[in-house]
Amino acid sequence: MAATYKERLAEVSAALADPTRREIMDYVSASGTPISVREVAQAFGLHANAARLHLDKLVKGGLLRVVRMRGKRGGRPASLYLPADEELELHLPPRHYRLLAEILVEALCATGEETWERLRDHSYWRGRQEGMNASSPLARVSPRAEAEEVARAWGDDLEKRGLRTRVRLLERGIIEATFLACPFGEVSKRYPGRLCSVHRGLEEGVLSLAGRWTVERGEQDCVFLARKDEASQGRDR
Amino acid sequence: MAATYKERLAEVSAALADPTRREIMDYVSASGTPISVREVAQAFGLHANAARLHLDKLVKGGLLRVVRMRGKRGGRPASLYLPADEELELHLPPRHYRLLAEILVEALCATGEETWERLRDHSYWRGRQEGMNASSPLARVSPRAEAEEVARAWGDDLEKRGLRTRVRLLERGIIEATFLACPFGEVSKRYPGRLCSVHRGLEEGVLSLAGRWTVERGEQDCVFLARKDEASQGRDR
């Protein structure tokens, strides 16, 4: 990786400037397992050399990393590609929001539980406001719409926000959203579980544009279950 | 500006992939006044058409904006370029740290003053730790070094962190650092003055690698004055 911010900016933008390369990056990031040059070549209809060139540029830009593995039948070790460990953060002008968020969480950890409870409420209102400002697809859904329609609009909203998510409809109108990457990434990793309620509050706020939905934790932290809050239709939050 | 995260990523990386374009962006950002095509062409030894092409790509990428102004002698209005109002934030995988920081500041504002005082302490230690992890040039400066040397190393450290700053030595060994862009940008704008002590704490922490320095507010929020804390050499912080 390059040493200064300027050098990093140069390498990252060079890596990302090609549309095929961006597609390859998405492909590798979404796969969940290390990917070989051959797989990329096949998936994108490229010659192996071209695929390798793209992959190596993504490695140079710090977006992917490479591991070398010997196959079962021996021979030359093959290069396998997977997402970089380090996340990439680029701001213009340069900003250090992640650092700020970490310092703030640390300070909040030293305060009482009631601060954390307040946080979820703040998050709800903020999510609702963000959804309105960004003209969320959820704002175009009627409060009486079927869960299926809400699920689709939520999925579109999440994609618009750049969040990698799998949204599906379960039985009894429950919508399940699985976040493949946490929007609060490294900060959340440092303070496990602490920020999940902030995230859930945010999503509840965004969903509130399409009626009254409650968002609960699913089987894991990054799986949310949204269900329509029929009882509280008339109640003020 | 493009609507989705993916489209934005495409436009931004296209805008930034060219080294001359990155230089032009820096040039316009640093100038402080709107810049004409002709000025850019002269500064970079380019034909006016080439300069305009670069500038327009930067506008398309959301990095600069353009205003049209009629000159004193009438005639066609000229295009002048200046930094975009909206800051650019790019994360891979997508992260929403700015939003998180805003929600956290909001929650902290509802707590007592003592939380904010604790924040400065957190920031000091975090700055010190960051400086060590990043092998800051300040860590290679002897605690007995002249202020001039510390100023130089601090400037190098700030540049490495991508922060646009002017560092100079005043009389009596006081170092003045002027931040041309706040590392906490939009969050700081939303809560004016609140985060300056966090930033000062961070810089004090980084500077502590080169001895004991106190960082105070200069004439404005974004001007810091660092002076060697002679009295407290032996004292534990």
Interface residues (C-beta under 8 A of the other chain):
Chain A: A3 T4 Y5 K6 L9 A10 V12 S13 A14 A15 L16 A17 P19 R22 M25 S29 L63 P83 E87 L88 E89 L90 H91 L92 P93 P94 R95 H96 Y97 R98 L99 L100 A101 E102 I103 L104 V105 E106 A107 L108 A110 T111 T115 R118 L119 H122 S123 R126 E130 E159 K160 R161 G162 L163 R164 A181 P183 F184 G185 E186 V187 L195 V198 L202
Chain B: A3 T4 Y5 K6 L9 A10 V12 S13 A14 A15 L16 A17 P19 R22 M25 S29 L63 P83 E87 L88 E89 L90 H91 L92 P93 P94 R95 H96 Y97 R98 L99 L100 A101 E102 I103 L104 V105 E106 A107 L108 A110 T111 T115 R118 L119 H122 S123 R126 E130 E159 K160 R161 G162 L163 R164 A181 C182 P183 F184 G185 E186 V187 L195 V198 L202
